[in-house]
């Protein structure tokens, strides 16, 4: 398939997921706990099922890797990576800062990513060799001349173990910690791509958590890597950095290497 066709398919997936998610938002809903203790709802499951039906019909040779229903094998070397609601806790709290994540990964490398926020109607599209767009308008990350001026974001301290938390706090101490942002899941990366945050630092992410974010951030002029500064690949450990200004990479990696 051509990249334009892949993008069009990804957008149909986002439309299908959003159509299911919107009626559930801020409605009475129960949730369950998965094996990793994270919450899951009927909206998560139905949205992923809808996307899988489309992929089975339109891209039957491609593999599918979804948060809720695991991996389905393919024989094309291509994998669609789906997270129907990234930020289910925020979704359950009625906060419109969750997102549907859709990625196309080829031989382990993300080449296409969509971050869709169906409640606010915001949709970021990133693809290899193309500028990232927000609702059709090109967006760019911002310059950060000094680490001390940087606004740092993370979903929450409970996602770090004690050792990782010490390294995160060492980085936080070098940034403008008075403006640190907690919470936000994938929405933080979208805001970084739009020039409103400088650094996002996370640990213990899975492929479905980050694959869609890479093309979005990098197509806006930013950079995504692990805590050592190495590019993210399907086999990466889950220690994830997003930088709006790649010139700060050495500063960030050096700060993370310390322990607070």
Secondary structure as the mmCIF struct_conf table of DSSP 4:
data_model
#
loop_
_struct_conf.conf_type_id
_struct_conf.id
_struct_conf.beg_label_comp_id
_struct_conf.beg_label_asym_id
_struct_conf.beg_label_seq_id
_struct_conf.end_label_comp_id
_struct_conf.end_label_asym_id
_struct_conf.end_label_seq_id
HELX_RH_AL_P HELX_RH_AL_P1 UNK A 3 UNK A 24
TURN_TY1_P TURN_TY1_P1 UNK A 25 UNK A 26
BEND BEND1 UNK A 27 UNK A 27
STRN STRN1 UNK A 32 UNK A 33
TURN_TY1_P TURN_TY1_P2 UNK A 35 UNK A 36
BEND BEND2 UNK A 37 UNK A 37
STRN STRN2 UNK A 39 UNK A 40
HELX_RH_AL_P HELX_RH_AL_P2 UNK A 42 UNK A 58
TURN_TY1_P TURN_TY1_P3 UNK A 60 UNK A 61
BEND BEND3 UNK A 62 UNK A 62
STRN STRN3 UNK A 63 UNK A 66
TURN_TY1_P TURN_TY1_P4 UNK A 67 UNK A 69
STRN STRN4 UNK A 70 UNK A 72
BEND BEND4 UNK A 75 UNK A 77
STRN STRN5 UNK A 78 UNK A 86
TURN_TY1_P TURN_TY1_P5 UNK A 87 UNK A 87
HELX_RH_AL_P HELX_RH_AL_P3 UNK A 88 UNK A 92
TURN_TY1_P TURN_TY1_P6 UNK A 93 UNK A 94
BEND BEND5 UNK A 96 UNK A 96
STRN STRN6 UNK A 99 UNK A 106
TURN_TY1_P TURN_TY1_P7 UNK A 107 UNK A 108
STRN STRN7 UNK A 109 UNK A 117
TURN_TY1_P TURN_TY1_P8 UNK A 118 UNK A 121
STRN STRN8 UNK A 122 UNK A 127
TURN_TY1_P TURN_TY1_P9 UNK A 128 UNK A 129
BEND BEND6 UNK A 130 UNK A 130
STRN STRN9 UNK A 133 UNK A 134
TURN_TY1_P TURN_TY1_P10 UNK A 135 UNK A 136
STRN STRN10 UNK A 137 UNK A 138
HELX_RH_3T_P HELX_RH_3T_P1 UNK A 147 UNK A 149
HELX_LH_PP_P HELX_LH_PP_P1 UNK A 150 UNK A 151
STRN STRN11 UNK A 152 UNK A 154
BEND BEND7 UNK A 155 UNK A 155
HELX_RH_3T_P HELX_RH_3T_P2 UNK A 157 UNK A 159
BEND BEND8 UNK A 160 UNK A 160
HELX_RH_AL_P HELX_RH_AL_P4 UNK A 162 UNK A 174
BEND BEND9 UNK A 175 UNK A 175
HELX_RH_3T_P HELX_RH_3T_P3 UNK A 177 UNK A 179
STRN STRN12 UNK A 181 UNK A 182
TURN_TY1_P TURN_TY1_P11 UNK A 185 UNK A 185
HELX_RH_AL_P HELX_RH_AL_P5 UNK A 186 UNK A 193
TURN_TY1_P TURN_TY1_P12 UNK A 194 UNK A 195
BEND BEND10 UNK A 196 UNK A 196
BEND BEND11 UNK A 198 UNK A 198
STRN STRN13 UNK A 199 UNK A 202
BEND BEND12 UNK A 204 UNK A 204
HELX_RH_AL_P HELX_RH_AL_P6 UNK A 207 UNK A 219
TURN_TY1_P TURN_TY1_P13 UNK A 220 UNK A 221
STRN STRN14 UNK A 223 UNK A 225
TURN_TY1_P TURN_TY1_P14 UNK A 227 UNK A 228
BEND BEND13 UNK A 229 UNK A 229
HELX_LH_PP_P HELX_LH_PP_P2 UNK A 230 UNK A 232
TURN_TY1_P TURN_TY1_P15 UNK A 234 UNK A 235
BEND BEND14 UNK A 238 UNK A 238
STRN STRN15 UNK A 240 UNK A 243
BEND BEND15 UNK A 244 UNK A 245
HELX_RH_3T_P HELX_RH_3T_P4 UNK A 246 UNK A 248
HELX_RH_AL_P HELX_RH_AL_P7 UNK A 249 UNK A 257
BEND BEND16 UNK A 258 UNK A 258
#
